[in-house]
Amino acid sequence: MTGNYLLDVFVVAGIIAAGLGLLFVLGRIGRRLWRIFQGVDDFLDDWRGQPARPGHPPQPGVMERLEVIEHEVQTNDGSSLKDAVRRVEEKLTTHLENLED
């Protein structure tokens, strides 16, 4: 290399230290990326839902949950939340009108 034994030892040690430092930095970056990908995977699992498995009930996906919400905020056969609020409002209005009389 340079012809000076001691200088060659330091050059090789510097190359090894730089390589180990680079591996450490790449490992940290890789670990952070892995955490990000795990979070995305968890999000997608929640979005799609999970089938039933031993000891765990099925988890509906986002679209299934939105269908339930849609059912509750539209008038239908009287079982929705909107229908219940409408019934309470009508009874309250009737009650307040009776109190005024």
TANORBEL-V327692 format. One record per residue. N is the residue number from 1. RES is the residue in three letters. PHI is phi as a letter, one per 20 degrees, with the letter a starting at -180 (* if undefined). PSI is psi in whole degrees, -180 to 180 (none if undefined). D_FIRST is the distance of its C-alpha to the first C-alpha in whole Angstrom. Layout:
N RES PHI PSI D_FIRST
N RES PHI PSI D_FIRST
This chain:
1 MET * -92 0
2 THR e -16 4
3 GLY n -20 6
4 ASN e 117 8
5 TYR g -48 9
6 LEU f -41 11
7 LEU f -38 9
8 ASP f -40 7
9 VAL f -43 10
10 PHE f -36 11
11 VAL f -46 9
12 VAL f -42 10
13 ALA f -40 13
14 GLY f -40 14
15 ILE f -43 13
16 ILE f -44 16
17 ALA f -42 18
18 ALA f -40 18
19 GLY f -43 19
20 LEU f -39 21
21 GLY f -42 23
22 LEU f -42 23
23 LEU f -40 25
24 PHE f -47 27
25 VAL f -44 28
26 LEU f -36 29
27 GLY f -42 31
28 ARG f -44 33
29 ILE f -43 34
30 GLY f -39 34
31 ARG f -40 37
32 ARG f -42 39
33 LEU f -39 39
34 TRP f -42 40
35 ARG f -40 43
36 ILE f -45 44
37 PHE f -36 44
38 GLN f -41 46
39 GLY f -41 49
40 VAL f -41 49
41 ASP f -42 50
42 ASP f -42 52
43 PHE f -45 54
44 LEU f -36 54
45 ASP f -43 56
46 ASP f -38 58
47 TRP f -46 59
48 ARG e -26 60
49 GLY n 171 61
50 GLN c 137 61
51 PRO f 164 64
52 ALA f 146 65
53 ARG b 166 64
54 PRO g 122 65
55 GLY n -3 66
56 HIS c 131 65
57 PRO f 164 67
58 PRO f 148 66
59 GLN d 121 65
60 PRO f 152 66
61 GLY f 178 64
62 VAL f -43 64
63 MET f -37 66
64 GLU f -40 69
65 ARG f -36 69
66 LEU f -32 70
67 GLU f -39 72
68 VAL f -44 74
69 ILE f -43 74
70 GLU g -40 75
71 HIS f -37 78
72 GLU f -24 79
73 VAL d 7 79
74 GLN d 147 81
75 THR f 141 85
76 ASN b -128 86
77 ASP e 10 88
78 GLY o -2 88
79 SER e 0 86
80 SER e 164 83
81 LEU f -38 82
82 LYS f -41 83
83 ASP f -40 87
84 ALA f -42 87
85 VAL f -40 86
86 ARG f -42 89
87 ARG f -43 91
88 VAL f -41 91
89 GLU f -43 91
90 GLU f -43 94
91 LYS f -41 96
92 LEU f -42 95
93 THR f -45 96
94 THR f -43 99
95 HIS f -44 99
96 LEU f -36 99
97 GLU f -38 102
98 ASN f -34 104
99 LEU f -34 103
100 GLU f -28 104
101 ASP f none 108
